[in-house]
Amino acid sequence: MPILCGPVSRAYLVPRHVEELRGPVCGVAGMVSTGSPDPAAVRDMCDVLSHRGPDGEGFHRDNHVALGMRRLAIIDVSGGDQPVFNEDRSVVAVFNGEIYNFRELRTDLLRRGHTFRTNGDSECIVHLYEEHGADLVHRLRGMFALAVWDAGKQQLLLARDRVGKKPLYYREAPGQLTFASELKALSAVAPGAREVDPTALHHYLTYQYVPAPWSILRGVRKLPPGCLVTWRGGRMEERRYWKLDFSPSPAISEYEAAERTRELLLEATRIRMLAERPLGAFLSGGIDSSAVVAAMARISSKPVKTFSIGFEDARFDERVHAQAVAQRYGTDHHEFVVGASALEVLPTLAWYFDEPFADSSAIPSFFVAKLSRQHVTVALNGDGGDELFGGYTRYARLAHWERFPFQGAAARPVFKRLGQSLLSTAPPGSRLRRAGRALTLLSETPQRRYARMMSYFMPEEKDDLYTEWMRRATYGIDSYELLERAFHESRAVGRVNQLMDVDVNTYLPGDLLVKVDISTMANSLEARSPFLDHQLMEWAARLPAQLKVRGNTTKYLLKKSMEEWLPHAVLYRPKQGFGVPLAHWLRTDLRDVAWDVLTDRTAAARGFFRPEAVRAMLKEHCAGEDHTRRIWALMQFELWHRRFVDQPLSGPPKTGGQPLRQIS
């Protein structure tokens, strides 16, 4: 019988001074050189990363390497400092993240004769390196960005977790490699090297994020998920060590699949509940976060602390569904409401995100992390459920479109001509204009059709937006090749599983995981994602597509497996997403801000975009055409540029406003 929760606390968000947000979670930085490294530069980088980890710092230097870290203490609070060393101190490591199977690893390493000085997870890394070298990454179950220096070989190893939950940037120079958890840390020690990479900007305008291996700054790269780097004697090699396999597995019954889903989710949740600090969960009211909360409630002997975000605009408010789950499991539930005044936080987000980032759900993500941190240090979430179990309606839509008649190569030019005709003549915001977009999509190959669906700016829209200089700088660069390559490399059978495979390698690490890492780290909160446990992922990926998307029903299997755990109304309501009423805000509260930011002399003088094209876009949006995502992407780039390129690097800006008001 469901247990009713106690009183629900709510807070209405009005931003206040942001310096209060600085505090715990790990960040790493370092420099390796054929000459002498600069330890002062490494300390400067760690100072910039202080918001990720104020519970401690640590440094190591020898003739050719300097390593540093900032720590948020979650496990072995009193004794888990870094860097960590092997027995003779010839191997040293720093790492950002959590290793959930460290106890099993530790037991095995002790049996092999290794000696431990701490009770935390980080010391396992140096001993695993002694046993397995770079292949240690295959033994780790968790999230990580790590650096291991082998003094005997004079070799540095950098590695990032399988799906990219923890970030790692690096800059290579002759005889030297510098790395850090955040781009701003690298910028702090090379202030003269903050030049926008036009190729990265070109990709950003397509995808709303800068995809790896690019960064927005020329000369700085992101280490892609599931990859490692070895550096020795001035030579660097990068290789991929893991890719999720979507090839089909042997047949399994629906009942067995549902049972196994529950078992794996419970196990993935259980190992992520290990912590010496307060722990809770984000609860949006969607299936994924609700399933994680249900699993936590089955494991925990105490009420789970849950946190939800809501909006004054009822079309975007999911709190009633979160409340249903909270009541079913008797959670200690807290709600927060965001209005347009929360947009005052935009300069702060530009500072924390390091790169232009146009996913507007970063706003509620930032605030739910901010308020959660007042109660807990670790928060579990539902990230990954959509990509593993087929949660996006676009999967069903594209599968349906592929059954549409007359889709051969001969029909595509006809669709294209009809679509372009409607787009050029139909009034802004009209049904005919929407029909024109649909026909344009049907004129593409399935791969480019999906790329256009995921685009903020289509290629022709970018061409119209760009100045002549920007057109020349990006000539011949096709942003859609990134998605086409992901399609080509997929081993999935059937379009639905192939689309999920593409998302796991692009949208998930480039957008969703960046958003969660930055939003939580900015607030010194650690986020953990049970659905992104690699063992659960490897099992779910190989399930047949009909267990994920069946007709118009998305997440078919996950919904079936959760019928014993969650209310029917939560499972079978239409997917809402974690959006904000941005289109409305850009025509009301945010209208003047958008015009000021995008049309003043500073923005017009950048040389990337034609001012008349930007003004036309703003006017069309106010007239009814929906340019929300494109305007937002341009705003986030301009705000980022003003913060990171136009000004000397400093701490996060202060945001005015009244204190948060708790109401019962």
matplotlib code that plots the C-alpha trace (Angstrom):
import matplotlib.pyplot as plt

x = [0.0, 1.5, 2.8, 1.7, 4.5, 4.6, 4.3, 5.8, 8.2, 8.3, 10.5, 10.0, 13.3, 14.5, 18.3, 20.6, 24.4, 26.0, 29.2, 27.1, 27.2, 30.9, 31.8, 32.6, 33.2, 36.4, 38.3, 41.8, 44.5, 48.1, 51.0, 53.5, 56.6, 59.8, 61.3, 60.2, 56.5, 55.1, 53.7, 52.4, 50.2, 48.8, 47.9, 46.3, 44.2, 43.1, 42.1, 39.7, 38.3, 37.6, 33.8, 34.2, 35.9, 36.6, 36.9, 40.6, 43.4, 46.5, 49.6, 52.5, 55.5, 58.6, 61.0, 58.5, 55.0, 52.9, 49.5, 46.7, 43.2, 40.3, 38.2, 34.6, 34.6, 31.9, 33.6, 36.4, 35.7, 38.6, 41.3, 40.6, 42.9, 44.7, 47.1, 47.5, 50.6, 51.6, 53.9, 57.2, 55.6, 56.7, 53.0, 50.8, 47.2, 44.6, 41.0, 37.5, 34.5, 33.4, 34.4, 31.4, 33.0, 36.1, 35.5, 35.7, 38.7, 40.4, 39.8, 41.3, 44.3, 45.0, 45.0, 47.6, 49.8, 49.2, 49.2, 46.6, 47.0, 43.4, 39.9, 38.7, 38.2, 41.0, 43.9, 42.6, 43.6, 47.4, 47.4, 45.2, 47.6, 50.5, 48.5, 47.0, 48.5, 46.1, 43.7, 42.7, 39.8, 38.0, 37.9, 36.3, 32.5, 31.6, 32.3, 35.7, 38.3, 41.7, 45.4, 48.2, 51.9, 54.3, 57.7, 59.5, 58.2, 58.0, 54.5, 51.2, 47.8, 44.6, 41.2, 37.5, 34.6, 32.7, 29.8, 31.4, 29.9, 33.1, 34.8, 38.5, 40.0, 43.6, 46.0, 48.9, 52.0, 55.5, 57.0, 54.1, 50.5, 48.3, 44.9, 42.0, 38.4, 37.2, 38.0, 38.2, 41.1, 43.2, 42.3, 43.5, 47.1, 47.0, 45.0, 46.3, 45.0, 41.2, 40.4, 37.1, 37.4, 35.1, 34.6, 33.5, 31.1, 29.8, 29.0, 27.6, 25.0, 23.8, 23.7, 23.3, 26.6, 30.2, 30.8, 34.0, 36.8, 36.4, 36.2, 35.0, 38.6, 41.2, 43.9, 42.0, 40.4, 37.9, 38.9, 35.8, 33.9, 35.3, 38.8, 42.2, 45.4, 49.0, 51.8, 55.5, 58.5, 56.4, 54.3, 50.6, 48.4, 44.6, 42.4, 38.9, 38.6, 34.8, 31.7, 28.2, 27.3, 23.7, 24.0, 21.1, 21.2, 19.5, 15.7, 14.2, 10.5, 8.9, 8.4, 12.0, 13.2, 11.0, 12.2, 15.9, 15.3, 14.2, 17.1, 19.7, 18.2, 18.1, 21.7, 22.9, 21.0, 22.2, 25.9, 25.3, 23.8, 27.2, 28.2, 29.2, 27.3, 23.6, 22.0, 18.8, 17.3, 16.0, 12.4, 10.9, 7.7, 8.9, 9.4, 13.2, 13.6, 10.5, 11.9, 15.2, 13.3, 11.2, 14.4, 16.0, 12.9, 13.2, 16.8, 16.8, 15.6, 14.9, 12.6, 14.4, 14.9, 13.5, 13.7, 11.5, 11.4, 8.3, 7.2, 4.6, 3.5, 1.3, 2.2, 5.7, 4.9, 5.2, 5.1, 1.7, 3.3, 6.4, 4.0, 2.3, 5.5, 6.6, 3.4, 3.6, 7.0, 6.7, 9.7, 10.9, 9.9, 10.9, 9.7, 11.1, 9.3, 11.0, 9.6, 11.0, 13.0, 15.3, 16.8, 19.0, 21.2, 22.2, 25.6, 26.3, 25.5, 27.8, 30.7, 30.1, 29.4, 32.8, 31.5, 28.3, 25.5, 22.0, 20.0, 17.5, 16.8, 20.2, 18.2, 15.9, 18.8, 21.0, 18.2, 17.2, 20.9, 21.2, 18.3, 19.1, 22.6, 20.9, 19.8, 22.2, 25.7, 24.8, 21.7, 20.7, 18.9, 17.2, 19.6, 20.1, 16.6, 15.5, 18.6, 18.5, 14.8, 13.5, 12.0, 12.0, 8.9, 11.2, 12.2, 8.6, 8.1, 11.1, 10.2, 6.7, 8.1, 10.2, 7.0, 5.7, 5.2, 7.1, 10.4, 12.8, 15.6, 13.3, 10.7, 13.1, 13.6, 9.9, 9.5, 12.3, 10.8, 7.4, 8.9, 11.0, 8.0, 5.9, 8.7, 9.2, 5.6, 3.7, 3.1, 5.3, 4.0, 1.3, 0.4, 1.6, 5.0, 5.1, 4.1, 7.0, 9.4, 8.0, 8.3, 11.9, 12.7, 11.2, 13.4, 16.5, 18.2, 17.2, 20.6, 20.4, 16.7, 17.6, 20.4, 18.0, 15.5, 18.3, 19.5, 19.1, 20.3, 19.9, 22.8, 20.9, 20.0, 23.7, 24.7, 22.1, 23.3, 27.1, 29.3, 31.5, 34.4, 32.6, 31.4, 35.0, 36.2, 33.7, 33.7, 33.4, 32.7, 29.5, 28.3, 26.0, 29.0, 29.3, 25.9, 26.4, 29.6, 27.7, 25.1, 27.8, 29.7, 26.5, 26.1, 22.4, 19.7, 16.7, 16.2, 15.0, 18.1, 20.3, 18.9, 19.5, 23.0, 23.6, 22.2, 24.4, 27.4, 26.4, 23.4, 23.9, 27.5, 27.5, 24.4, 22.7, 25.8, 27.4, 24.3, 24.2, 27.9, 28.1, 24.8, 25.7, 29.4, 28.5, 26.6, 29.1, 26.7, 27.6, 25.1, 24.9, 23.0, 21.9, 20.6, 24.2, 25.7, 27.7, 26.5, 22.8, 23.6, 25.3, 22.3, 19.6, 21.3, 21.0, 17.3, 15.1, 13.7, 10.1, 10.7, 11.6, 9.3, 6.1, 3.9, 3.5, 4.4, 7.8, 9.7, 7.5, 9.5, 10.5, 6.9, 5.9, 8.7, 7.7, 3.9, 4.5, 6.4, 4.8, 1.3, -0.3, -0.8, 2.9, 3.8, 1.4, 1.0, 2.5, 6.3, 6.7, 10.5, 12.4, 11.8, 11.2, 8.6, 11.3, 9.3, 6.9, 9.8, 11.5, 8.3, 7.7, 10.2, 13.2, 12.4, 14.3, 17.2, 17.5, 17.4, 20.0, 22.4, 22.2, 21.9, 24.2, 27.5, 29.5, 27.6, 27.5, 31.3, 32.2, 32.3, 30.6, 27.0, 25.3, 23.5, 20.6, 20.0, 19.9, 17.5, 15.2, 15.2, 14.1, 11.4, 10.0, 9.9, 7.8, 5.5, 4.8, 7.5, 9.3, 13.0, 13.2, 16.1, 18.1, 17.7, 18.7, 21.7, 22.9, 22.3, 24.3, 27.2, 27.2, 26.9, 29.7, 31.9, 31.5, 32.4, 35.3, 36.9, 36.1, 37.0, 39.9, 39.0, 37.7, 35.1, 31.4, 29.4, 27.1, 23.4, 21.0, 17.6, 15.9, 16.7, 14.8, 11.5, 10.5, 6.7, 4.8]
y = [0.0, 3.4, 5.6, 9.2, 11.7, 14.4, 18.2, 19.2, 22.2, 24.7, 27.5, 30.3, 31.1, 34.6, 34.6, 36.0, 36.5, 33.6, 33.4, 31.4, 28.6, 27.9, 24.7, 20.9, 18.1, 17.0, 18.7, 17.7, 19.6, 18.9, 19.6, 17.2, 18.4, 17.2, 20.1, 21.4, 21.8, 24.9, 23.9, 27.5, 27.2, 23.9, 25.6, 28.5, 26.0, 24.3, 27.6, 28.1, 24.7, 25.4, 25.3, 21.6, 20.7, 22.9, 20.0, 19.7, 20.1, 18.2, 18.6, 16.5, 17.6, 15.8, 16.7, 16.4, 16.4, 18.6, 17.3, 18.9, 18.4, 19.8, 17.4, 17.1, 14.4, 11.8, 8.5, 8.2, 11.8, 12.1, 10.2, 10.2, 13.0, 13.0, 12.6, 8.9, 6.8, 3.2, 1.6, 3.1, 6.3, 5.6, 5.8, 8.8, 9.6, 12.2, 11.5, 13.2, 11.0, 7.9, 4.2, 2.2, -1.2, 0.0, -2.4, -5.5, -4.0, -3.3, -6.9, -8.3, -5.9, -6.7, -10.4, -9.6, -8.1, -4.3, -2.0, 0.7, 3.9, 5.1, 3.6, 5.5, 4.6, 6.7, 4.6, 1.6, 3.4, 3.4, -0.3, -1.3, 0.6, -1.5, -4.7, -3.7, -0.5, 1.5, -1.4, -0.5, 1.4, -1.8, -2.7, 0.5, 0.7, 4.4, 7.9, 9.3, 11.6, 10.5, 11.1, 8.6, 9.4, 6.5, 7.9, 4.7, 5.0, 8.8, 8.4, 10.1, 8.3, 10.3, 8.6, 9.5, 7.3, 5.3, 7.6, 11.0, 11.8, 13.6, 16.1, 16.5, 19.2, 19.4, 21.6, 20.1, 22.2, 21.1, 19.0, 19.7, 18.7, 20.6, 19.3, 20.2, 19.3, 22.6, 24.9, 28.0, 26.4, 26.0, 29.6, 30.9, 29.9, 30.9, 34.1, 35.1, 31.9, 32.7, 32.7, 31.3, 28.2, 28.9, 25.2, 24.6, 27.6, 26.2, 22.8, 24.5, 26.4, 23.0, 21.0, 23.6, 22.3, 22.0, 18.3, 16.5, 16.6, 20.3, 23.0, 26.5, 27.8, 27.2, 24.8, 23.2, 19.8, 17.7, 14.0, 12.1, 9.7, 6.2, 7.3, 7.5, 9.3, 8.3, 10.9, 10.0, 12.0, 14.7, 12.2, 11.8, 8.9, 8.7, 5.6, 4.6, 1.8, 1.3, 1.7, 0.6, -2.4, -2.3, -5.6, -7.9, -10.4, -13.8, -13.6, -13.0, -13.0, -9.7, -11.0, -12.0, -8.7, -6.7, -8.7, -8.3, -4.5, -4.2, -6.3, -4.3, -0.9, -2.0, -3.0, 0.1, 2.2, 0.3, 0.8, 4.5, 5.0, 4.5, 7.8, 9.3, 12.5, 13.2, 11.7, 12.3, 12.3, 14.6, 13.8, 15.4, 13.3, 11.5, 7.8, 7.7, 9.8, 8.2, 4.7, 5.7, 7.0, 3.8, 1.8, 4.0, 3.6, -0.2, -0.1, 2.7, 2.2, 6.0, 8.2, 9.3, 13.0, 14.1, 17.5, 18.8, 21.9, 23.6, 26.6, 29.3, 28.4, 25.3, 23.9, 23.1, 22.2, 18.5, 18.8, 17.0, 13.9, 14.2, 14.5, 11.3, 9.4, 11.2, 10.3, 6.6, 6.2, 8.6, 10.7, 13.8, 16.0, 19.5, 21.6, 24.7, 27.0, 29.0, 32.1, 34.5, 36.3, 33.3, 34.5, 36.8, 33.8, 33.7, 35.5, 33.0, 30.0, 31.5, 31.5, 27.9, 26.3, 27.3, 27.1, 28.4, 25.9, 26.4, 23.7, 26.0, 23.2, 24.2, 26.8, 24.5, 22.0, 24.7, 25.7, 22.2, 21.4, 24.7, 24.0, 20.3, 21.2, 22.9, 19.4, 16.8, 16.4, 13.6, 13.4, 10.5, 11.2, 9.5, 10.4, 7.8, 6.2, 7.8, 6.7, 3.1, 2.3, 4.4, 7.4, 10.1, 10.5, 11.3, 7.6, 6.5, 9.4, 8.6, 4.8, 5.8, 8.1, 5.3, 3.5, 6.5, 5.7, 7.3, 7.8, 6.6, 8.7, 9.9, 11.3, 13.3, 16.2, 16.5, 16.8, 19.3, 21.6, 21.5, 22.1, 25.0, 26.5, 26.4, 27.8, 30.7, 31.7, 30.5, 33.1, 32.8, 30.3, 28.8, 25.2, 25.5, 26.5, 23.5, 21.3, 22.8, 21.8, 18.2, 17.9, 19.2, 16.5, 13.8, 15.0, 13.9, 10.5, 9.0, 10.0, 13.6, 13.7, 12.9, 15.5, 18.2, 17.2, 17.7, 21.0, 24.4, 26.0, 24.2, 24.6, 27.1, 29.1, 29.2, 30.3, 33.2, 34.2, 34.1, 37.0, 36.5, 35.9, 33.2, 31.5, 31.3, 30.0, 27.2, 26.5, 22.7, 21.8, 19.8, 19.5, 16.7, 14.5, 13.9, 12.3, 10.5, 9.0, 7.8, 6.1, 4.5, 3.1, 1.7, -2.0, -1.7, -3.6, -1.5, 2.2, 2.7, 1.0, 2.8, 6.2, 5.4, 4.3, 7.7, 9.6, 7.7, 8.8, 12.4, 14.0, 12.2, 13.1, 16.4, 17.9, 16.0, 15.0, 18.3, 20.0, 17.7, 17.9, 21.7, 22.4, 20.1, 21.0, 24.7, 24.0, 21.6, 18.7, 15.2, 13.7, 9.9, 8.2, 4.6, 4.2, 5.0, 2.1, 0.4, -3.1, -2.0, -0.1, -3.1, -5.3, -2.8, -1.7, -5.2, -5.7, -5.8, -2.5, -3.7, -3.9, -0.2, 1.5, -0.3, 1.7, 5.1, 3.8, 4.8, 3.1, 0.1, -2.3, 0.2, 1.1, -2.6, -3.3, -0.3, -1.1, -2.7, 0.3, 3.5, 5.0, 4.3, 8.0, 8.6, 5.8, 6.4, 10.2, 12.0, 12.8, 16.4, 16.9, 19.2, 22.4, 26.0, 28.5, 30.1, 31.0, 33.0, 34.6, 35.7, 37.6, 39.1, 39.3, 38.4, 40.3, 43.5, 41.5, 39.5, 42.6, 44.4, 41.5, 40.5, 43.9, 46.3, 47.4, 44.8, 41.9, 43.4, 44.0, 40.3, 39.5, 36.1, 37.0, 39.5, 42.1, 42.4, 38.6, 38.7, 41.6, 39.9, 36.7, 38.7, 40.5, 37.3, 35.6, 38.5, 38.2, 34.5, 32.5, 30.2, 31.1, 30.3, 27.8, 29.9, 33.2, 31.3, 29.8, 33.2, 34.7, 32.0, 32.5, 36.3, 36.0, 33.5, 35.7, 38.7, 36.7, 34.6, 36.5, 40.2, 40.2, 39.0, 35.6, 36.0, 34.4, 34.0, 37.2, 38.4, 38.2, 40.6, 39.7, 38.9, 35.8, 32.6, 32.4, 29.1, 28.7, 25.9]
z = [0.0, -0.9, 1.9, 1.7, 2.0, 4.5, 3.8, 0.5, 0.7, -2.1, -3.1, -5.6, -7.3, -7.5, -8.1, -5.5, -5.3, -7.1, -5.1, -2.6, -5.1, -4.9, -3.2, -3.5, -6.4, -8.1, -10.8, -12.2, -14.0, -15.0, -17.3, -18.8, -20.7, -22.2, -20.3, -17.0, -16.2, -14.6, -11.2, -10.6, -13.7, -12.5, -9.1, -11.0, -13.0, -9.8, -8.3, -11.2, -10.5, -6.8, -7.3, -8.3, -5.0, -2.0, 0.5, -0.4, -2.9, -3.8, -6.0, -7.3, -9.3, -10.6, -13.4, -16.2, -14.8, -12.5, -11.4, -9.3, -8.1, -6.2, -4.1, -3.0, -0.3, -0.8, 0.1, 2.7, 3.7, 6.2, 4.2, 0.5, -0.6, -3.9, -5.7, -4.9, -5.3, -5.6, -3.0, -4.3, -5.6, -9.2, -10.3, -9.4, -10.3, -10.0, -10.9, -11.1, -10.5, -8.6, -9.0, -7.8, -7.8, -5.9, -3.0, -5.2, -7.0, -3.7, -2.4, -5.6, -5.4, -1.8, -2.7, -5.3, -2.7, -3.1, -0.1, 0.4, 2.5, 2.2, 2.1, -0.9, -4.6, -6.2, -4.8, -6.8, -10.0, -9.4, -8.5, -11.4, -13.6, -12.2, -13.0, -16.4, -17.7, -19.8, -19.9, -16.3, -17.8, -18.6, -14.9, -13.8, -13.2, -12.8, -14.1, -14.4, -16.0, -14.8, -15.3, -14.4, -14.5, -14.8, -13.8, -14.9, -18.5, -18.4, -19.7, -19.0, -19.4, -19.7, -19.9, -19.9, -18.9, -21.4, -22.1, -21.1, -17.8, -16.7, -19.0, -20.0, -22.1, -23.3, -25.3, -27.1, -27.9, -29.0, -26.2, -23.9, -23.0, -20.6, -19.4, -17.1, -16.2, -17.6, -20.5, -18.3, -16.3, -19.5, -20.5, -17.2, -18.0, -21.7, -21.7, -25.1, -26.7, -26.5, -30.2, -31.4, -33.7, -36.6, -37.3, -33.7, -33.9, -37.2, -35.5, -32.4, -34.5, -35.9, -32.7, -29.8, -28.3, -29.4, -30.2, -29.2, -30.2, -30.9, -28.3, -29.0, -28.6, -31.3, -30.2, -27.3, -27.7, -25.8, -25.1, -26.5, -24.3, -24.1, -25.2, -23.7, -24.5, -23.9, -24.0, -24.0, -25.0, -26.7, -28.8, -28.1, -29.2, -28.8, -29.1, -28.3, -25.8, -25.6, -27.8, -26.9, -29.0, -30.4, -32.4, -31.6, -28.7, -28.6, -28.3, -24.9, -23.8, -22.8, -19.2, -18.9, -20.3, -17.9, -14.9, -16.0, -16.4, -12.8, -11.6, -13.4, -12.5, -8.8, -8.9, -10.7, -8.2, -5.2, -6.0, -6.6, -3.2, -1.5, 0.1, 3.4, 2.7, 2.3, -0.8, -2.7, -6.3, -8.9, -9.6, -12.7, -12.8, -16.0, -16.2, -15.9, -12.7, -11.2, -11.8, -10.1, -7.1, -6.9, -7.0, -4.3, -2.1, -2.3, -1.2, 1.4, 5.0, 5.2, 3.1, -0.1, -0.4, -3.8, -5.7, -8.4, -10.6, -11.8, -13.8, -13.5, -17.0, -16.5, -20.0, -18.8, -15.2, -14.3, -10.5, -10.2, -11.6, -9.4, -6.4, -7.3, -7.2, -4.0, -2.3, -3.4, -1.8, 1.1, 0.0, 1.7, -1.3, -2.2, -5.1, -6.7, -9.1, -11.8, -13.5, -16.1, -13.4, -13.3, -16.6, -14.5, -14.1, -17.8, -17.3, -14.5, -16.7, -19.4, -16.9, -15.7, -19.0, -20.5, -24.1, -25.8, -24.8, -26.2, -24.4, -22.5, -20.0, -18.5, -16.6, -14.6, -14.3, -12.7, -10.2, -9.2, -8.5, -6.6, -4.3, -3.9, -2.7, 0.3, 1.5, -0.1, -1.6, -4.0, -6.3, -8.5, -11.8, -14.7, -17.5, -20.2, -20.1, -23.3, -25.3, -24.0, -24.0, -26.9, -25.1, -27.8, -30.0, -32.9, -32.9, -33.6, -36.0, -38.1, -38.1, -39.3, -42.0, -43.4, -44.2, -46.1, -49.8, -52.7, -50.8, -53.5, -54.9, -57.7, -55.3, -53.2, -55.7, -55.9, -52.1, -52.0, -54.7, -53.0, -49.5, -50.7, -52.5, -49.3, -47.2, -49.5, -49.8, -46.7, -43.9, -40.8, -38.2, -40.6, -41.2, -44.7, -43.5, -41.2, -44.1, -46.1, -43.4, -43.4, -47.1, -46.9, -44.4, -46.7, -49.5, -47.5, -46.9, -43.5, -42.1, -43.2, -42.3, -38.7, -38.8, -39.9, -37.1, -34.6, -36.1, -34.6, -37.8, -41.1, -43.6, -45.7, -42.6, -41.6, -45.0, -44.9, -41.4, -42.0, -43.1, -46.1, -43.8, -41.9, -45.1, -46.3, -42.9, -42.9, -46.7, -47.4, -43.7, -43.4, -39.8, -40.8, -41.5, -37.7, -37.5, -40.8, -39.5, -36.3, -38.5, -40.6, -37.5, -35.9, -35.8, -34.8, -36.7, -37.6, -37.7, -34.1, -32.5, -35.0, -34.0, -30.3, -31.1, -32.9, -29.9, -27.4, -29.4, -30.1, -28.3, -24.9, -24.3, -26.2, -24.6, -21.8, -19.8, -20.2, -18.9, -15.8, -15.0, -15.3, -13.5, -10.6, -10.4, -10.4, -7.2, -5.7, -6.1, -7.4, -9.9, -10.5, -13.3, -12.7, -16.3, -17.5, -15.7, -18.5, -17.7, -17.8, -21.1, -22.7, -21.9, -23.0, -26.2, -27.7, -27.0, -30.1, -31.3, -30.8, -27.1, -27.1, -29.7, -30.7, -33.0, -31.4, -27.9, -26.8, -24.0, -24.3, -22.2, -19.5, -19.1, -18.8, -16.3, -14.1, -13.9, -10.6, -9.3, -10.7, -11.1, -14.5, -15.0, -14.7, -17.1, -19.9, -20.1, -23.2, -22.9, -21.8, -21.7, -19.4, -21.4, -20.5, -22.0, -24.0, -27.1, -24.9, -22.9, -26.1, -27.1, -23.6, -20.7, -22.7, -25.9, -25.1, -23.8, -27.0, -29.1, -26.9, -26.8, -30.5, -32.2, -30.3, -31.7, -29.8, -31.3, -34.8, -34.8, -34.2, -37.9, -37.7, -38.5, -40.7, -38.5, -41.0, -40.9, -37.0, -37.0, -39.6, -37.4, -34.3, -36.2, -37.7, -34.3, -32.9, -35.9, -35.2, -36.9, -34.4, -34.3, -30.6, -30.7, -33.2, -31.3, -28.1, -29.6, -30.8, -27.4, -25.6, -28.0, -27.5, -23.7, -23.7, -26.0, -23.7, -20.7, -22.0, -24.9, -24.3, -20.6, -18.5, -16.9, -13.3, -11.1, -11.8, -12.0, -9.3, -10.0, -8.4, -6.9, -3.6, -1.5, -2.1, -0.3, 1.3, 1.5, 3.2]

ax = plt.figure().add_subplot(projection="3d")
ax.plot(x, y, z, "-o")
ax.set_aspect("equal")
plt.show()
